[in-house]
Amino acid sequence: PNLKGDYHFISCPEIIKADGVYYLFGDNRDGCGIRRSADLIKWEAIGNACTYKNGFTSLWQQNEVEKGELWCPGIYKIGDVYHIYYAITTIGSRRSAIGTYTNKTLNPDSPDYKWVEAGAVIRSYDTCGYNCIDPCVITDEEGLTWLLFGSGWSGIKLTRLDPETGLLLNPENPTLIPLSFFYTDGYCEGGYVEYYNGYYYLIQASGYMKAGKYVNRVGRREKVTGPYVDRDGRPMMKSGGTQLTEDKESMTMPGHCSLFKDDDGQWYFVMEYFPEGADATLGLSTIVWDKAGWPWTAMTPNVLSLGNCQ
């Protein structure tokens, strides 16, 4: 759709709905910016949940990563509590950490509205074979809560969370399950898992961040732990992944994305893209699931052929 209002200058976007209002969370180069909308079209900025430009709110955040920035905040509801998961990191480094903020409500007019810094979830170091960035949280169909994270190096990982705290279930020795590793044309990052009609779908951004080189790819499996394969049966641990987006006209580098299901059952593809000469911008597309159960968006290659394969 043709968006209006405050939808520019936002990356790694995620949408959640509460009490009939749509809330958009994302990186606005100052921290976790929040926008809201009544119709998914017109967006209004309502401040930041947290910032880093003038210093983080706690000592562990300030001391965690030298010159660290807050990246890729995602919003999830675990039980009755809203959680923002975010990364503190710098470009090109594996010295990173994922932390969380909590809130009882998303309504800024409520007396209960307050973002509380709830600590570090998981860390990575220069000696690690993975990087603790790009968090995504999913509660599976069995009621287990999982944290998805990672990019570059050894790819995207999955580990269990304690649903009571939102922190690691086994902080001393967490089990890290590998989900994907894309090395043919660059890193994989921005992983996101969603459940639909019997399958868990893993979507990731892959490739170098250049026009025509940075796209989303998708695989699926009946279990959230994988192993994920694409439409042609290629494992995502071995460079598989069906291409879900491509550059179209002025919408280049359609990357870090999330999925959102509205109350009426309509699915939406929520992504960042980069207009020529501009910073990350919010893009929204409806999702159509074909007969084989694979998602199509307005940014999918050969999307006009969808009518022949529904």
Phi, psi and omega in degrees: 000162176277105185280159181224159173082221188269073179240005177269166172059050181215127179235164183052053190280146172220144181240138174224151181244135179216126178054040176081003181247137175270132178241131179250126178245143178183169180283120179247024179069009174231345182153216179263103179275147180238132173237157177223159183206150175266345188219008183072359182255303182264123185246145180232128176286132181235026175104187181248143171285328180199154181227168175225345184301324179255023179104139176290167186274347181224159183294322182296323178294316182295326185265353189293307184228125180300124182058032183292148177241159178267122183240159164041059177286134177239148184247130183215148175254121178243111188066236179256010186244136174272133180238132164261124171254138187212165177245145167249121186196182172222159184298131173081006182247149172264004176276095189216165175211150173249131179233180181216146169245152179232158178205148177279339185211159174257355181279110183294347179271355181280143176294343179272358184286113177196124177275122184249125178288121190248010171104178180277145179258308182205150183233156170226158185230170181298338179274353181281154176269013181215174184226125183276076174227178174052060180286146172218139182240137176221137169260118189281180185291346176267359179089007178273142183254133187231149172249125175255137180202169168114160172191163178059187175044250184261015169092203189264138184239165177225139177211158184280146172246154171275115184293341179285325184251337187079003179258181183299140177293322180232079188295332183284327183210068183291141174276124180252117182260120179287135182246321182204156178207109184249114186236355184295316182226040174120187184292161163249146182200180174057042181291144179214132180243135177219151180259136176208121168051050174094354182231149166263131181252126176256119176246136179220149170276139181214157181100173179279147184282073176223152179306131179082356184243351188241112187221172172257143177231156186223145170219174182211165177196157180287339179246143182296335181279357178083202001285135185278140177228156181270187183303329182265009178083008180280131180293140177285348172281353180229050174071014175284176180135113178287131183292126184254335179223160173208164175299138176218119181052238184273001181266093184255157178051057176291099191246235189319120189227173171212171176242149180218130177252122181278171183298333181274005179092354179285132177265146178232144173262120186248119188219164165261149169214170187236101173298153182304123177076011183232163178280180183303139185228146179287133173234138179234138174219142169293156177248134171247130177262123182281180185300330180275357176088023180255144183279144173233141177234174177295342181262004181286137176304139178056038184297333180293343178278355182302325181299340181268354185230011178291000000 
